[in-house]
Amino acid sequence: MSVQSAPIADVKDRASELRAFYDFVGEKLRLSESRLTPESVFDEWQSLHSEHDQDEFIDDQDDYEAIKESLDAMHAGEPAKSVEEFERDFRERHGLPPRS
């Protein structure tokens, strides 16, 4: 289901879940766990959620790969996208008007 065709409630639920995952990863990085890998963080996240939640969170392998790429970039020290830059890209990608 694309963001464009998803009901507003589904988009908000996904956004909330992604924020929760982001916070989860941030906490792991803050704690500087020595055996931290993208796979281990993602596996732990999945183990903390019900099977139903997992199915809703990750629809396919592309989602997992995108998350893994982001974590790898963070570990490599690449600067994160600013919220403003993300929003601008997101709006452009999904044909939404710029925020006024």
C-alpha positions in Angstrom: 0.0 0.0 0.0 1.5 3.3 -1.0 1.3 6.4 1.2 -0.8 8.1 -1.5 -3.5 5.5 -1.4 -3.4 4.7 2.4 -6.1 6.0 4.6 -5.0 8.9 6.9 -5.2 6.7 10.0 -2.9 4.1 8.4 -0.4 6.8 7.5 -0.4 8.2 11.0 0.0 4.7 12.5 2.9 4.0 10.2 4.5 7.3 11.0 4.0 6.6 14.7 5.5 3.2 14.4 8.5 4.5 12.4 9.1 7.2 15.1 9.0 4.5 17.8 11.5 2.4 15.8 13.7 5.5 15.3 13.6 6.2 19.1 14.4 2.5 19.8 17.5 2.7 17.5 18.5 6.0 19.0 18.4 4.5 22.5 20.5 1.5 21.4 23.1 3.9 20.0 23.0 6.1 23.1 23.7 3.0 25.2 26.6 2.1 22.9 26.0 -1.6 23.1 29.2 -3.2 21.9 27.6 -5.9 19.8 25.2 -3.6 18.0 24.5 -4.5 14.4 21.7 -3.4 12.1 20.5 -6.9 12.0 20.5 -7.4 15.8 18.7 -4.1 16.4 16.0 -5.0 13.9 15.7 -8.5 15.2 15.3 -7.2 18.7 12.7 -4.7 17.6 10.8 -7.5 15.9 10.9 -9.8 18.9 9.4 -7.0 21.0 6.3 -6.8 18.8 3.6 -9.2 18.1 3.6 -11.2 14.9 0.6 -9.0 13.7 2.6 -5.8 14.4 5.6 -7.2 12.5 3.5 -7.9 9.5 2.1 -4.4 9.5 5.6 -2.9 10.1 7.5 -4.7 7.4 5.6 -5.5 4.3 8.5 -6.8 2.3 12.3 -7.1 2.0 12.6 -3.6 0.6 11.5 -2.1 3.9 14.1 -4.1 5.8 16.8 -3.1 3.3 16.0 0.6 3.6 16.2 0.4 7.4 19.5 -1.5 7.2 21.0 1.0 4.8 20.0 3.8 7.2 21.6 2.1 10.1 24.8 1.3 8.1 25.0 5.0 7.1 24.7 6.0 10.8 27.4 3.6 11.8 29.6 5.0 9.0 29.2 8.5 10.3 27.2 9.8 7.4 25.2 12.9 8.5 21.5 12.3 8.9 19.0 14.2 6.7 17.4 17.1 8.5 13.7 16.9 9.2 13.2 19.8 6.7 15.1 18.0 4.0 13.3 14.8 4.6 9.9 16.5 4.5 10.8 18.4 1.3 11.9 15.1 -0.4 8.9 13.2 0.9 6.4 15.8 -0.3 8.1 16.0 -3.7 8.2 12.2 -4.0 4.5 11.8 -3.2 3.3 14.8 -5.1 2.3 16.8 -2.1 2.4 20.6 -2.1 5.2 22.4 -0.2 4.4 23.3 3.4 3.5 26.9 3.7 
